[in-house]
Amino acid sequence: MAKRKNSGGKDDSGSTSLSLAADSVKGRIHSISVAGEERVTLEDNFNSISRETEYMLDRIGDFAKPSQKKILIAYREYLEKNLDNVNNRLKELDRP
């Protein structure tokens, strides 16, 4: 798949994969049994997180490459800690 450029000339393939991942989560939200208002709130919160992630990566791309690398390493560590928290919650749910 060819990498697309956004209006600022930056690689847009990451944004596309984020959008696909976000759509997958939204599909899961629609598949669970919760009250309509709770579902809307959950989807709104997730949409906000998704937009902020795309915005953050776009903003980081505006910095000089050495600065981008430093920020991206720190951002990756932040995301890894979030992933660890998600994995821990999943383990808790699997316990009898």
N, C-alpha and C positions, 0 to 999 in steps of 0.2 A: 504494500500500500504506500503510495506516495505521501510524503509529508506536506501538509498544507501550511500556508503562512496566513496569519491573521492580518488585520489591517495595519498593524505596526511592523509587519515583516517577520514576526517571530514564528517559530514552529508551532503549529496548532494541533499536531497529532495527539499530544498529551491531553489537550482539552477534549478531544473527541473520545478518547478512552475513558476520561472522567465522566463524560456525559453518558456513555454506555453503562458504566458501573452505577451511576446514579439512577438510571432508568431501571436497572435490575433491582435496586433497593426499593424504589417506588412500587415496582410490581409486587414485591414481597409485602410491603405495607398494605397494599390493596387486597392481598390474599389472607390476611389475618382477621380474626373475628374480634373487632373492637367497635365501640360506639362511633358513629359517623363523625361527631365533633372531635373525638380523640384522634381518629385517623387523619382528619384535616390538620389538626395541630401537629401531629407527628410528621406528616408530609411537609408542612410549612417549615418546621424546624430543620428537617433534612435538606429541603431546597436551599435554605439559608446557609447551611454548612457547606453544601456543594458549591454554591456561588462564591462563598468566601475562600474556599480552597482554590478555585480557578483564579479568583482575583489575586490571591497571595502569590501564586506561581507567576502570574503575569507581571505583578509589581516587582518580584525578585528579578525577573528578566530585564528590568530597566537598569539594573546596577551593572558596574564593570564586572568582568568575569571573575576576578579574584574575590570580590565581595559576594557575588552570586554563590560561589562555591562555599564560602563560610556560612552564609545564611541558609543555603540548601542543606548543608550538613546538620546544622542546628534544627532546621525544620523537620528533617528526616528523623532525628532523635525524638522530637516531640511526637511525630506521627507513630513511631515505633512504640513509644510509651502508651499511646492511645490504643494501638493494636494489642499490646500486652494486656491492657485492661479489658478489652473485648474478649480476648482469649480466656482470661481468668473468669469472666462472667459466664462464658460458655461452659467451662469446666465445672463451675458451681451448679449450673443447670443440669449437667449430666450426672451429678452425684445423686444417689438414692435418698 
